[in-house]
Amino acid sequence: MLIGEEENAEVLKVLDSQSLFRHYGPRPQHKVSEFEQEFAAAMFAFPLVLQEFVYGLTFISAVGRMTVSLGVPVALVRGDVFYWGSLMAAALITIIPIAIVYNAFIDRFLAGLTAGAVNG
């Protein structure tokens, strides 16, 4: 059975650290703590984003001062009347930068997804 380059690199990291386990032991490689820090940052960011929306909805009355995520539904939906052309234009304008960033990083994302696939 052949071992790929990535698997070989991980085995060498374990051997160089002289610790049998990657996640705990006498000299851990701190893989779990890195994940925990990233997860904590994401969990911290979610309430802040939600708070920004609720704060803006509660305290800002002028549509010109609202953020895009709040101003679009407030300004373009009046009761049962939806201004569909303007709503779709706002959705297109806000999604273009996200699509550009996604397109720039899709190769890395797919490489990460397929990195654990079985070789051969």
QUIZI-V731242 format. One line per field, one symbol per residue. ss: DSSP state (@ for helix, = for strand, . for the rest). A space follows every 10 residues. Layout:
BEGIN
ss=???
END
This chain:
BEGIN
ss=....@@@@@@ @@@@@@@... .......... @@@@@@@@@@ @@@@@@@@@@ @@@@@@@@@. ..@@@..@@@ @@@@@@==.. ==.@@@@@@@ @@@@@@@@@@ @@@@@@@@@@ @@@@......
END
